Amino acid sequence: MNDGDAAPARSRRTLALTLASVVLAWVWLLFGHLGDFGQSLAIVGPALYTGVVVLHAIAAAVRRRAIVLVAAVAWIASGAVMVLSPRTPVSYAAPRAPITLVAANLRFDNPTPEAAARAVIDRHADIVVVSEATDRSAAVLTGAYRYHARSDGGNDGYSELVVSRYPLHLRSGYRQMLAVDVRAPAPFELLAAHFPRAGYGLHAFRGHFNFGAQAQSVRVVDRLRADATLPVVLAGDLNVSDRTSTYRHLVARRRDAMRAGWAGPTFRLFPFSLLSLRIDHVIVDRDWCAAHARRFHPGGSDHESVQVTIGPCPA
């Protein structure tokens, strides 16, 4: 084959590879989050997408084929949809009988737990869900709210805590999940949860793609929702990235209350903002609405806390 024949062949090969990469970008968006391995990769998705785009740019420069940049644009668009689609605002109606709820992970080894608890109290929420509550942070919070419920902390010394301006009736309690009836003007059942981590950090690259513990927590949530006679609100540090299929299961036929505004990240994976995750959630039934979603940072915690006003939708 002479040079005249080789050039068109290389062009056809480059075009075929470019089209295959474009297809892969959108197939990955649709199906890449499935399974334990896919969910682990979805957690670090922005970094992977960035790497793929850089490789395409290098290939375009080395092979001197601008067409390769079409694939790079496809991966950029696919990555943007993956990251932004579960975070864009949704137009919810203003809830009637509004209730302000805060969900905060105060971190079990927080060096200033009292100050963090006071930062939460300063939000003047009607109900607060605290993950990794210790005796020191719990003492401050229960002193500021009349009603409270707390799970058994086990050997770790921290637990789930709910404090409320409204009466609470404990229905069931697990180490990392509380189910309480909240006797607010619009009564509801609150599932205050702290799911286990699954596949974060370096574990995602060491074959530890086991999301079984999270799946078990999700099954408990599903069972409690099925048995509930009141509207159900799920809130807390769920350790579930909004890019995974577990998140999609949790919000199926339900509403992500934090999307009443732009739903920003709540936890930074490694020191890079590119790998920031949204893992603290407030999820409500379809006939409930939300407003005034925002984040704030209680000192000493490695999480952003979330605050939102929720309640039944207007008739």
Secondary structure by P-SEA (a helix, b strand, c coil): ccaaaaaaaaaaaaaaaaaaaaaaaaaaaacccccaaaaaaaaaaaaaaaaaaaaaaaaaaaaccaaaaaaaaaaaaaaaaacccccccccccccccbbbbbbbccccccccaaaaaaaaaaccccbbbbccccaaaaaaaaaacccccccccccccbbbbbbcccbbbbccccccbbbbbbbccbbbbbbbbbbbbcccccccccccccaaaaaaaaaaaaaaaaacccbbbbbcccccccccaaaaaaacccccccccccccccccccccccccccccccccccccccccccccccccccbbbbbbbbccccc
